[in-house]
């Protein structure tokens, strides 16, 4: 085991849709060490295309990653532990913490179409006005309705229903908690009050006690007990602090302040504006604007989302199957695409029709490739995909501008997609905005770690943390291809509208 690091550090357990990780981040924001294992949903049963998360398998991976990380940085350095993960997905448990039903993945399509049955009970517009959430098929409220219909008795037997960060935290503490940055995706939270809506719960005959204690990020849930300390290789008694949704922690960990736009680029591309007010009027509802709780009470993250690197993973599987090593796949794709001019020699990819209004409610995440010839190369298709994703980004930026009557001066990009230099260049040219990158290696982990330091008393508050950490590096300015992309963006929108009309028939 190596000696303790000079600065105190927080251990972040980060469960993402493609990777399970343990990260040690010190008080200056430096990533000391990270261990990762691949993650993916699994089939719940043969013969049914239902996707769930293997909680036991994920837990085993987290333990291994944590132990390895602690062994590298030294357990004396770790002053707190925080959990962050995706939102939407949760499960009912009994009094001993045993799952009463598998954790349904947000990628599962079983709840598509259920928004109509919900609307018959309580108007979706009213729910949106309270929660700030469009009726996305993966949201908890629709999952609860599905369980009532297809797994009778499960909810009646449930002691609690915990979201994914809460499920992991329960294993660490045996405390039943959820947090506002994850609970906001349940379609049950009063977004302005940061607590469950009695209006919605009463209308649907749901007891708020089902969801455990609602705790703010940075709250000390419990000290680490002897058994878990030994299993993780940590000191006994360090605080386990409340974490939450990885996307909001990435936005917070970007260093952006209220009024600034952030693109979290991962499996999903999520464009967010940190704001002092949420927006849940008719125009926002029509645009499918997400209103989420920022980790800092009093702030909101307003955004639009669409499929991101999930589409890139598809391209890599279909067109680059012979390239086995993951990092080499990306180097190969980017290298080939860099040789292709703007416009991808006439190839256009509409990776999905999102974030066009209403499409999320139908669960559409498919896309379209246009302009292929017998001479089309795979590098052209990959370049066209990056351009298509950048066109979606521009559309989302313009939608937020119109809804919120503001114009951003730049766009900060975080997440795995921020590491792709070609994609960032295309983003700058397509949006006509400087693309600002952070100098921190892991924004999600950093955001979560800051709240771990607050819970441990290392930082008094977020303002002190922000003053001690350097966040930004130089920006990428729009270049000579901007005018070309202005023309292609008009074409992209026309094609998107035509395809949307066709698929709606």
SVG drawing of the C-alpha trace seen along z (x, -y; Angstrom):
<svg xmlns="http://www.w3.org/2000/svg" viewBox="-59 -38 63 55">
<polyline fill="none" stroke="black" stroke-width="0.4" points="0.0,0.0 1.3,-3.5 1.6,-6.1 -1.2,-8.7 -1.5,-11.5 -0.4,-15.0 -4.0,-16.4 -7.2,-14.9 -9.3,-13.1 -12.8,-11.8 -13.7,-8.4 -16.4,-8.7 -18.4,-5.6 -19.7,-6.4 -22.1,-4.0 -22.7,-5.0 -24.5,-3.3 -21.3,-2.1 -18.8,-2.0 -18.7,-1.4 -15.9,-3.4 -14.2,-4.4 -12.3,-7.7 -10.1,-9.4 -10.1,-13.2 -8.2,-15.5 -9.1,-18.8 -7.4,-20.7 -9.6,-18.8 -6.8,-16.5 -7.8,-13.0 -5.4,-10.8 -6.6,-7.4 -9.5,-5.8 -10.5,-2.2 -13.3,-1.2 -15.2,1.8 -17.6,2.0 -21.3,1.8 -24.4,2.6 -28.0,3.6 -29.0,7.2 -32.1,9.1 -34.5,9.7 -35.7,12.9 -35.4,14.9 -38.0,14.2 -38.7,10.7 -36.8,7.6 -36.9,6.2 -33.6,4.6 -32.6,4.4 -29.5,3.6 -27.6,6.5 -27.3,4.8 -25.3,7.6 -22.8,7.6 -22.5,3.8 -22.0,3.9 -19.2,6.5 -17.5,4.3 -17.7,1.2 -16.1,3.1 -13.2,4.2 -12.8,0.7 -12.9,-0.9 -10.4,1.4 -8.0,1.0 -8.3,-2.8 -7.8,-3.0 -4.8,-0.7 -3.1,-3.1 -3.8,-6.4 -3.7,-5.2 -6.7,-4.9 -5.4,-7.6 -6.0,-10.1 -9.7,-9.4 -11.9,-11.6 -15.3,-10.8 -17.3,-8.7 -19.9,-9.8 -22.1,-7.9 -23.2,-9.2 -25.1,-7.5 -27.7,-7.8 -31.2,-9.0 -34.6,-7.5 -33.9,-3.9 -34.8,-2.6 -36.5,0.4 -38.6,1.5 -36.9,3.2 -38.1,5.0 -37.1,4.2 -33.8,6.2 -32.9,4.3 -33.7,7.2 -34.9,6.2 -38.6,7.1 -38.3,6.5 -35.2,5.9 -33.9,2.4 -35.5,1.5 -33.0,-0.2 -33.8,-3.5 -33.0,-1.7 -36.0,0.6 -39.0,-0.1 -41.7,1.6 -43.2,-1.7 -43.4,-3.4 -47.0,-4.6 -48.0,-4.7 -48.1,-8.5 -51.5,-8.4 -52.9,-6.3 -51.3,-8.8 -52.8,-11.8 -56.2,-10.2 -55.6,-10.4 -53.8,-13.7 -53.1,-16.1 -49.5,-15.9 -49.5,-19.7 -50.3,-19.9 -47.7,-17.4 -45.2,-19.3 -46.1,-22.6 -45.2,-21.0 -42.3,-18.8 -40.8,-20.5 -40.5,-17.0 -41.8,-15.9 -43.5,-12.5 -40.4,-10.5 -41.1,-6.8 -38.2,-6.0 -39.5,-8.2 -40.3,-6.5 -44.0,-7.5 -44.6,-5.5 -42.6,-2.6 -44.8,-2.6 -47.9,-2.5 -46.4,0.4 -45.6,2.4 -49.1,2.0 -50.4,3.4 -47.8,6.1 -46.3,7.1 -49.3,7.0 -48.4,7.1 -44.8,5.8 -45.5,2.3 -47.8,3.4 -45.0,5.4 -42.4,2.7 -40.8,1.1 -39.1,-1.6 -38.5,-2.5 -34.9,-3.8 -33.3,-5.4 -30.0,-3.9 -27.7,-6.1 -29.9,-5.3 -29.7,-1.6 -25.9,-1.8 -25.8,-4.1 -28.2,-1.7 -25.6,1.1 -23.1,-1.2 -25.2,-2.5 -28.5,-0.5 -30.2,-4.0 -33.1,-4.5 -32.4,-7.8 -33.0,-9.6 -31.8,-13.0 -33.4,-15.9 -31.0,-15.6 -32.2,-12.1 -35.7,-12.4 -36.5,-15.2 -36.6,-12.6 -39.4,-10.6 -42.1,-13.0 -43.1,-13.2 -41.0,-16.1 -42.2,-19.6 -39.2,-21.2 -39.5,-24.5 -39.9,-23.1 -37.4,-20.2 -39.8,-17.8 -42.4,-15.4 -45.7,-16.8 -48.7,-15.9 -51.0,-16.8 -49.4,-14.2 -49.0,-11.6 -52.6,-11.9 -54.0,-11.8 -52.2,-8.5 -52.6,-7.0 -48.9,-6.9 -47.4,-7.4 -44.4,-9.7 -43.0,-7.5 -42.3,-4.9 -39.3,-6.9 -37.3,-7.2 -35.6,-10.3 -34.9,-13.0 -31.4,-14.4 -29.5,-17.2 -26.1,-16.5 -23.3,-16.8 -25.5,-15.6 -23.7,-13.1 -25.9,-10.0 -23.9,-7.8 -20.3,-7.0 -18.7,-4.0 -19.2,-0.9 -16.6,1.7 -17.8,4.4 -18.0,2.1 -14.7,0.3 -12.9,3.7 -14.6,4.6 -13.6,1.3 -10.2,1.0 -11.2,-2.3 -10.8,-3.7 -13.8,-3.1 -16.0,-6.0 -15.4,-8.3 -18.6,-10.1 -20.7,-8.7 -22.2,-11.8 -25.3,-12.1 -24.5,-12.3 -26.9,-12.0 -27.4,-12.3 -24.2,-12.2 -25.4,-14.7 -26.1,-17.5 -22.8,-16.8 -21.0,-17.1 -22.6,-20.4 -21.7,-21.6 -18.2,-20.2 -17.7,-22.1 -17.2,-25.3 -20.0,-27.1 -22.1,-29.5 -25.7,-30.5 -26.6,-31.8 -24.0,-29.7 -24.6,-26.8 -23.0,-23.4 -23.1,-20.4 -22.7,-17.1 -21.6,-14.8 -21.9,-11.1 -24.2,-8.3 -26.7,-11.1 -26.0,-14.7 -27.6,-16.9 -27.5,-20.7 -28.2,-22.5 -28.3,-26.1 -27.7,-26.7 -30.5,-29.0 -32.0,-30.8 -35.5,-30.0 -37.2,-27.1 -39.6,-27.3 -42.7,-25.2 -45.1,-27.2 -46.8,-26.0 -43.9,-26.9 -41.5,-24.9 -43.9,-22.0 -44.2,-22.0 -40.4,-22.0 -39.9,-19.1 -37.7,-21.3 -36.3,-19.4 -36.2,-21.2 -33.9,-19.5 -32.6,-20.3 -29.1,-21.6 -27.0,-20.2 -27.1,-23.6 -30.5,-24.4 -32.0,-27.5 -30.6,-26.7 -32.1,-24.7 -30.6,-22.9 -32.8,-23.6 -32.0,-21.5 -32.7,-19.4 -31.3,-16.0 -30.8,-13.6 -28.8,-10.4 -25.1,-11.1 -22.2,-8.6 -24.8,-5.8 -25.0,-6.5 -21.2,-6.6 -21.0,-3.2 -23.4,-1.9 -21.2,-3.2 -18.1,-1.6 -19.8,1.8 -21.2,1.8 -18.4,0.2 -15.3,0.9 -15.8,4.5 -12.3,5.6 -10.8,2.9 -11.0,4.6 -9.2,2.2 -11.6,-0.6 -9.2,-3.5 -7.8,-2.4 -11.4,-2.3 -11.8,-6.0 -8.4,-6.9 -9.1,-5.1 -12.6,-6.7 -11.3,-10.2 -8.3,-9.8 -10.4,-8.8 -13.0,-11.5 -10.4,-14.2 -9.5,-13.5 -13.1,-14.2 -14.2,-17.8 -17.0,-19.6 -20.3,-18.2 -18.9,-14.7 -19.0,-14.6 -22.8,-14.7 -23.5,-12.1 -25.9,-13.3 -26.8,-11.5 -29.8,-12.4 -28.8,-10.4 -32.3,-10.8 -35.2,-13.2 -34.6,-14.5 -34.9,-17.1 -37.8,-17.9 -41.0,-18.4 -43.1,-15.3 -40.7,-12.6 -39.4,-11.6 -43.0,-10.8 -43.1,-8.2 -39.7,-6.8 -38.0,-7.3 -34.2,-7.1 -33.6,-5.8 -31.9,-7.8 -31.3,-8.0 -28.3,-8.0 -28.7,-9.8 -26.6,-10.5 -24.6,-7.3 -23.2,-6.1 -21.2,-3.0 -18.1,-5.0 -19.1,-6.1 -16.4,-5.4 -17.0,-4.7 -15.0,-7.8 -17.5,-9.9 -20.4,-8.3 -18.7,-8.9 -17.9,-12.5 -21.6,-12.9 -22.7,-11.5 -20.5,-14.1 -22.0,-16.8 -25.5,-15.6 -25.0,-15.6 -23.6,-19.1 -26.7,-20.2 -28.9,-18.8 -26.8,-20.8 -27.3,-24.0 -31.0,-23.3 -31.1,-22.8 -29.0,-26.0 -31.4,-28.0 -34.4,-26.5 -33.1,-27.5 -32.3,-31.0 -35.8,-31.4 -37.4,-30.0 -35.2,-31.9 -34.6,-35.1 -30.8,-34.9 -27.7,-34.4 -24.7,-32.4 -21.3,-33.9 -19.7,-30.4 -20.5,-26.7 -18.7,-24.6 -18.4,-20.9 -17.8,-18.2 -18.0,-14.4 -16.4,-11.8 -17.4,-13.6 -15.4,-16.6 -12.2,-14.6 -12.8,-14.4 -11.0,-17.3 -12.5,-16.8 -16.0,-16.8 -15.3,-20.0 -14.0,-21.7 -17.2,-20.8 -19.3,-22.0 -17.7,-25.4 -18.2,-25.7 -21.8,-24.5 -23.0,-26.6 -20.8,-29.7 -20.0,-29.7 -16.6,-29.3 -16.3,-25.8 -14.8,-26.1 -13.2,-23.0 -12.3,-22.3 -8.9,-21.4 -10.3,-18.8 -10.1,-15.2 -13.4,-14.1 -16.2,-16.7 -18.8,-14.3 -16.4,-12.9 -15.1,-16.4 -18.7,-17.7 -19.5,-14.8 -16.2,-15.1 -16.8,-18.7 -20.0,-17.8 -18.0,-15.0 -15.5,-17.6 -18.3,-19.8 -19.8,-16.9 -16.4,-16.1 -16.0,-19.7 -13.0,-20.3 -14.8,-23.0 -17.4,-25.2 -19.6,-25.6 -19.5,-25.5 -18.2,-29.0 -15.1,-28.2 -14.6,-25.1 -15.0,-27.0 -12.5,-29.6 -9.8,-26.9 -10.1,-24.9 -9.0,-25.8 -11.7,-24.8 -11.1,-26.2 -8.6,-26.0 -8.5,-27.9 -11.6,-28.0 -12.0,-26.7 -13.2,-29.5 -15.5,-29.1 -13.5,-28.6 -13.7,-28.8 -16.3,-26.0 -19.0,-28.0 -20.7,-29.4 -20.7,-25.9 -22.4,-24.6 -25.0,-27.4 -26.2,-26.2 -26.1,-22.5 -28.0,-23.3 -31.0,-24.6 -30.9,-21.5 -30.7,-19.3 -33.8,-20.9 -35.8,-20.5 -34.9,-16.8 -35.7,-16.4 -39.1,-17.9 -39.9,-15.7 -38.8,-12.6 -40.7,-13.5 -43.9,-14.0 -43.3,-10.7 -42.8,-8.7 -45.7,-10.4 -48.2,-9.0"/>
</svg>
